[in-house]
């Protein structure tokens, strides 16, 4: 599985867009980019995933560069409740549909009032 | 919305006790997982199940067993709790059949059970 690199921490003002970068320069063609977050003392929360096209859902947008070596998770209007550790994961489908997740250190996003 | 619930948010047990952690999901997901999360060690997979009565060992199954008698319920059992099993335990579920669409790693987690073994 491709390795990911994320900044350890970021600040963002409440109401502004939070842009969280992730580098995955060794990604291979069949690997997806996933984003999760974990608010303190809670279970991880799935946010979004993509292969090569940009994706958007009710929580966030995922922008993947054309060469797929990096991506950015965008929270369009950050709120205090978005303060969490955000994890970028790159994995190929397991085929059988059941496989374990592993998280790196992630980015601790702090939303400032 | 997918909902995964766990039987307790906090649990305190004594060394040697048998401990049951229960997880229920309401989205008819085939796959269910048990993880533990420790500071500095990240998320580690204990067991997973892809169908009723089916189970597979994860990375750290020693000292644990699981039971899946119904599709929506997945139980983690600590046969004889020890202090090194003090941890945050997380249950997750996912939908089988999303392979090829990135679904294998689209997992939905419960709130976690913080277990302390004294």
Interface residues (C-beta under 8 A of the other chain):
Chain A: X32 X34 X41 X42 X43 X44 X45 X46 X49 X50 X51 X89 X91 X93 X94 X95 X96 X97 X98 X99 X100 X101 X102 X103 X104 X105
Chain B: X4 X30 X31 X33 X35 X42 X43 X44 X45 X48 X49 X50 X56 X58 X59 X90 X92 X94 X95 X96 X97 X98 X99 X100 X101 X102 X103 X104 X105 X106 X107 X108 X109 X110 X111 X112 X114
